Amino acid sequence: MKPALSDREGFAAFVLRMRSLGLTDQRLMSAFEATPRTAFVNGNLGNVAYGDGTLPIECGEFIEGLDLQAQLIKALDLEPGHRVLEIGTGSGFTAAVMARLSGRVLSLERYRTLVELAQQRLQALKIENTFIKHTDGRHGQVHDGPFDRIIVWGAFEAMPRQFVELLSSNGVMVAPIGPLDGKQIIARLSKIGSRFERQDMMQVRFLPLLEGVAAAL
């Protein structure tokens, strides 16, 4: 059996991988360092918490590997005053990281269990500028906008034009777009007037956003 990696060792390995990709943003790395990933995964997964593979969480869901999370958060170019909308809270880890880089994070999640666990983890870390809602996030939260940045951890089959009005002028949205039963492209969508300017980043395979909130979980 391999010995468990400490947060420090896991983070150091993560930093080396990021450097190999040319991602050396000190502010971003400091936000990740201040957010112990092992606090957001099941205890028996501590040894792989800082790996680049997907990890299972409660409610039969998964969170993306750390490397992909870092690259997508980097693409948002978060600034201290930004209002951020996240769709798909998962474990709450990415919300916690983004909270250290922005002004306010609203995170939407369809599973009540995940909402409650994420809230507990954020409270334990004394992160107070993140708000998690149990709701269907496929169309965002119209009444809470506009947002400077939007990030989505689920796939859209076509360009999510319904989010244009939720973004502030020159706002940025990062989301996977493509066939729901295959591979998608991570797109960085910049709001220009009343339309999106699209920049394709990388190929991924995300699950589609599901309709409604979970009835039992």
Summary of the structure (lengths in Angstrom):
residues: 217
radius of gyration: 16.4
end to end distance: 33.5
largest distance: 55.9
contacts: 696
relative contact order: 0.13
helix: 35%
strand: 27%
